[in-house]
Amino acid sequence: DIFVFPQWHWNKDWNYDIAIITLKESQTQFGYFSFGHNINIQSYDLFDVNGYPSDKQWTMQRMDTYFDLAIYENTLLTETGDVYKGNSGGPAWLASDHTIYAVVSHEISISYVDQPEMTPIPLANGFCRITKPKYDAMCRYIQGFVDTATWCQPHHRHHQQHGSVPP
């Protein structure tokens, strides 16, 4: 099963470029990942980003990233994080609490209109940030499954702003 925000599915709105794919744990050998929303993210917070970038032959890569360019309500931007095609959808965990607060989404670059054959110049990498409304929608989705029905509840092992999602 899969969850996609309609703003992304219908309008390709980068502010909603997040999906949840549910996989059988017995087939993946992975467990669940904690996710949440956090309005206090700072440019000096260390994030762990994972993905399978094409410039690394689609091999799993883990890197440390800081959102050193800009922090917006729906987007986190980095100039120093090396995100490349193939990383899209990869989680960005805050290293201090191992919670996913954003997902690798897009690259911002400059292209020359009068020279389309030139390679675009990358400026920054964009991450889709999990906000409270996105978090609530993601929780409603995962609460529809028997195994995850109690997640995102105050009485669960994760407090109200955290849930867990299968990888």
N, C-alpha and C positions, 0 to 999 in steps of 0.2 A: 504494500500500500504506500501511497505517497501523499504528502501535503504540500501544496504550493499556494502562496498568497495570490489572490485574483489580480491584484495590482501588478504583479510580475507576469503572471500567465497571460493576461489580456493586453497589458499596456507596456510591458518590459520596463517598468519603473524600477530603477536600480536601488531605490530605497526599500524594496521588498524582495530582493534577490536572495531569498532563503527558502529552502525546502527541507522537509523531513522525509526520509525514506526508511520504512520499517523493514528490517531483515530478520530472518530467523536466527537467533543467537547460536543455535546448534550448527548452523551452516557457515557462520562467519568466525566463530571462536572469539568474538568480541562481546563485551558487555554493553553497558549504557553509559552515556556521557552526560554530565551535568551541564545545564545551560541556565542562563538568567539574564536579567537586565541590570544595568548599573549606571546611574547618572553621574557617578564620581570618577570616571575614567580620566586619567591624566596622561600627558605626553611622556612622562617618565615611567609609566607602568610598563613592565615587561610582559609581553605576550609570547606564547608558544604557538606557532602556526605550522600545520601539517598539510601536505599535499603531494601530488604526483606530477611535478612540472615537466613539460615536454623538453625543455632545454637540459634536463637531467635524465633523459631517456625514460621518462615516466616512472622513475624509481622514487619510492617514498623519501621525502625530504622533510626534516624538522628544522625550523629556524626560529631564532629569537627576533622579535619585532617590537618596535615602539611606534605608536601613532604620533609621529614627530612633525607632521605637516599640519594636520587639522583634525579637530574633534567636533563633529556636528551631531545633531539629534539623531539622524538616521545613518550617518556615514562616518567612518573612521579612515583617515588617510595617512599613508606613510610614504616617505621618500626613500627610506633606507631598507625597508623590507623587500626582499627579492622575490616577488610573486610573479609567476609566469603562466602562460597557458597550460592548463592541466591542474593548477592549484584551485581553480574555481570550486566553490562549495566546501573548501577545507575549513576546519574550525580554527578560531583564534581564542585560545585559552589564556586567561589572566594567570600568570605563573604563580602568583601568591595564593590563589584559592582553587585553581584547576577547574574553573568554570568557563564555559563558552559564552562570550558576550558579543561575538561578531563572526561573520563568515566571509571568506575571500570572495570577492565579487567581480571587480573590473579594474581596468587600467585606464588612467587618464593620460592622453598624449596629444601632441600637436601634429597636425598634418598640413602640408602645404597644398592649398587648393590648386595652384597653378603648376604644381609638380607632383602629381599623384603617384608617380613611380618611386618617389623617395620613401624610405622607411620612416614611419611616424616616430617622433621623438618622445619617449616616455617621460612623464612628469611625476606621476604618483600612482600608487596602488590603492584601490578603494575596497573597503570592507563594509558589508551591510551590517549595521548595528542592530542588536536585539533591543527594542524599546519595550516599555510596559504593554502597550496594545499588541505588539507582535508576540510578546511572551504569553499574554493571556490567550491569544488565538492558538498558539502552539500547544499550550496546556490543554485547551478544550479538545484539540485533536487527539493528543496522546491519552487523554482520560477516556476516550472512546474504546480503548482496548482493555480487556480483562487484566492483563499483566501490569498495566500502567494506570489503572483507573484511579488510584489514590495519589498519584504524583501531583506535584504542584499544590498540595494541600498543606496547611500549617502543621498538621500532626504527622506528616511524613518526615523522613530523615532530612529532607531538604526544606529549608524555610520558604516562606511565601514567594520570595523572588527567584527561587531556583527550582528547576525541574530536571528531569533526566530524559534523554532521548536515545533510542538505539542508534548506533553509528550508521 
